Amino acid sequence: MKENGSAFRNGYNCVVVLFDSTHQALRGEQALKAERLEHAVINAPRDFTADCGIALRLAPELRDVAERTLAGAGVLFSSIEPYRCKWI
């Protein structure tokens, strides 16, 4: 998902960052928290294959800045995927 607007048109209301390890997920949370990016730590949705059971949920409009923040902090993540969360 490169175009954030298309996520809403396709019924997605958030993006999830998926990780290969709990260590990287926690580092990711720290990096987003340090930049004051609103996010939530969630169980990795079963819709995706992930080696780690923890994911980070963000608003679609924060996708690009979150990706830059994580990369800048050296956090390794497997992907950032559009998602339709029923809890939002």
Residue frames relative to the residue before (quaternion, step in Angstrom):
aa qw qx qy qz dx dy dz
M 1.0000 0.0000 0.0000 0.0000 0.00 0.00 0.00
K 0.0573 -0.8065 0.5883 0.0109 3.55 -0.35 1.16
E 0.7274 0.3715 -0.2328 0.5279 3.58 1.00 -0.74
N 0.3650 -0.7667 0.4838 0.2119 3.55 -0.43 1.18
G 0.6184 0.5621 -0.3467 0.4261 3.59 1.03 -0.69
S 0.6359 0.5426 -0.3360 0.4340 3.58 1.02 -0.73
A 0.5593 0.6036 -0.3974 0.4061 3.60 1.11 -0.50
F 0.6747 0.4754 -0.3009 0.4777 3.59 0.90 -0.86
R 0.6433 0.5217 -0.3277 0.4545 3.60 0.99 -0.77
N 0.7133 0.4320 -0.2529 0.4905 3.59 1.08 -0.62
G 0.6236 -0.5891 0.3269 0.3965 3.59 1.23 0.24
Y 0.5208 0.6157 -0.4333 0.4024 3.59 1.22 0.10
N 0.1673 -0.8078 0.5582 0.0891 3.58 -1.00 0.76
C 0.7794 0.1411 -0.1132 0.5998 3.58 1.30 0.13
V 0.2843 -0.6865 0.6149 0.2643 3.52 -1.36 -0.12
V 0.2050 -0.7586 0.6029 0.1378 3.55 -1.20 0.55
V 0.2839 -0.7203 0.6104 0.1672 3.52 -1.09 0.85
L 0.1700 -0.7982 0.5755 0.0526 3.55 -0.73 1.15
F 0.1767 -0.8017 0.5693 0.0450 3.55 -1.05 0.86
D 0.4507 -0.6722 0.5200 0.2732 3.53 -1.32 0.36
S 0.7976 0.1372 -0.0927 0.5801 3.60 1.23 -0.22
T 0.5921 -0.5708 0.4416 0.3586 3.52 -1.21 0.57
H 0.6004 0.5752 -0.3514 0.4303 3.56 1.03 -0.78
Q 0.6924 0.4617 -0.2787 0.4793 3.60 0.87 -0.93
A 0.6130 0.5454 -0.3465 0.4546 3.60 1.06 -0.71
L 0.6811 0.4734 -0.2894 0.4778 3.59 0.93 -0.86
R 0.6139 0.5191 -0.3403 0.4878 3.59 1.08 -0.66
G 0.6314 0.5361 -0.3192 0.4605 3.57 1.06 -0.79
E 0.6388 0.5155 -0.3239 0.4705 3.55 0.97 -0.84
Q 0.6506 0.5154 -0.3172 0.4588 3.60 0.92 -0.87
A 0.6571 0.5147 -0.3124 0.4534 3.60 0.95 -0.87
L 0.6767 0.4752 -0.2978 0.4771 3.60 0.91 -0.86
K 0.6341 0.5317 -0.3206 0.4608 3.56 1.04 -0.79
A 0.6441 0.5313 -0.3177 0.4493 3.59 0.99 -0.85
E 0.7155 0.4070 -0.2397 0.5147 3.59 1.13 -0.65
R 0.4044 -0.7460 0.4321 0.3053 3.56 1.37 0.08
L 0.3221 0.7190 -0.5370 0.3015 3.56 0.97 0.92
E 0.4280 -0.7126 0.4946 0.2537 3.56 -0.72 1.07
H 0.1658 0.7743 -0.5848 0.1763 3.56 -0.75 1.10
A 0.2113 -0.7437 0.6120 0.1667 3.54 -1.33 0.11
V 0.3608 -0.6774 0.5946 0.2395 3.53 -1.15 0.71
I 0.0173 0.8138 -0.5765 0.0712 3.56 -0.69 1.11
N 0.5677 -0.5037 0.4890 0.4300 3.54 -1.32 0.07
A 0.5256 -0.6180 0.4693 0.3486 3.58 -0.98 0.79
P 0.4687 -0.6879 0.4715 0.2912 3.60 -0.77 1.00
R 0.5249 -0.6573 0.4500 0.2999 3.56 -1.02 0.79
D 0.5174 0.6496 -0.4062 0.3812 3.58 1.26 -0.29
F 0.7482 0.3461 -0.1748 0.5384 3.58 1.22 -0.51
T 0.3988 -0.6671 0.5690 0.2688 3.52 -1.22 0.57
A 0.1312 0.7835 -0.5924 0.1341 3.56 -0.63 1.11
D 0.4454 -0.6964 0.4982 0.2616 3.55 -1.05 0.77
C 0.7140 0.3613 -0.2157 0.5596 3.55 1.28 -0.32
G 0.4245 -0.7283 0.4856 0.2314 3.57 -0.99 0.80
I 0.6448 0.4900 -0.3172 0.4934 3.59 1.30 -0.02
A 0.0035 -0.7713 0.6365 -0.0077 3.55 -1.09 0.81
L 0.3376 -0.7031 0.5795 0.2364 3.54 -1.31 0.23
R 0.2119 -0.7782 0.5822 0.1023 3.57 -0.91 0.97
L 0.0017 0.7961 -0.6035 0.0445 3.56 -0.95 0.96
A 0.5744 -0.5318 0.4763 0.4004 3.54 -1.30 0.25
P 0.6075 -0.5959 0.3771 0.3655 3.61 -1.00 0.73
E 0.6577 0.5282 -0.3201 0.4312 3.59 1.00 -0.72
L 0.6554 0.4983 -0.3107 0.4749 3.61 1.27 -0.23
R 0.3747 0.7744 -0.4559 0.2280 3.58 1.29 -0.10
D 0.7266 0.4555 -0.2639 0.4415 3.58 0.65 -1.08
V 0.6771 0.4706 -0.3031 0.4776 3.59 0.90 -0.86
A 0.6265 0.5219 -0.3416 0.4673 3.62 1.04 -0.67
E 0.6418 0.5206 -0.3265 0.4587 3.59 0.96 -0.83
R 0.6608 0.4901 -0.3026 0.4813 3.60 0.96 -0.84
T 0.6426 0.5296 -0.3190 0.4526 3.59 0.99 -0.84
L 0.6793 0.4846 -0.2916 0.4677 3.58 0.86 -0.93
A 0.6606 0.4964 -0.3069 0.4723 3.58 0.92 -0.89
G 0.6615 0.5210 -0.3009 0.4477 3.59 0.96 -0.84
A 0.6954 0.4416 -0.2560 0.5058 3.56 1.17 -0.62
G 0.4971 -0.6826 0.4130 0.3412 3.58 1.27 0.00
V 0.3937 0.7121 -0.4821 0.3247 3.57 1.22 0.49
L 0.2750 -0.7608 0.5692 0.1470 3.57 -0.85 1.01
F 0.0512 0.7815 -0.6195 0.0534 3.57 -0.79 1.02
S 0.5031 -0.6789 0.4443 0.2977 3.56 -1.09 0.65
S 0.7845 -0.2071 0.1329 0.5693 3.61 0.99 -0.71
I 0.2555 -0.6877 0.6461 0.2107 3.49 -1.42 0.18
E 0.0449 -0.8441 0.5318 -0.0519 3.55 -0.48 1.25
P 0.4777 -0.6236 0.5233 0.3303 3.59 -1.11 0.63
Y 0.0097 -0.8113 0.5826 -0.0480 3.56 -1.04 0.77
R 0.2886 -0.7132 0.6101 0.1895 3.55 -1.20 0.56
C 0.0932 -0.8116 0.5767 0.0062 3.54 -0.28 1.30
K 0.3629 -0.7553 0.5037 0.2101 3.57 -0.77 0.99
W 0.6365 0.5570 -0.3239 0.4239 3.61 1.24 -0.25
I 0.5979 0.5597 -0.3794 0.4305 3.61 1.19 -0.06
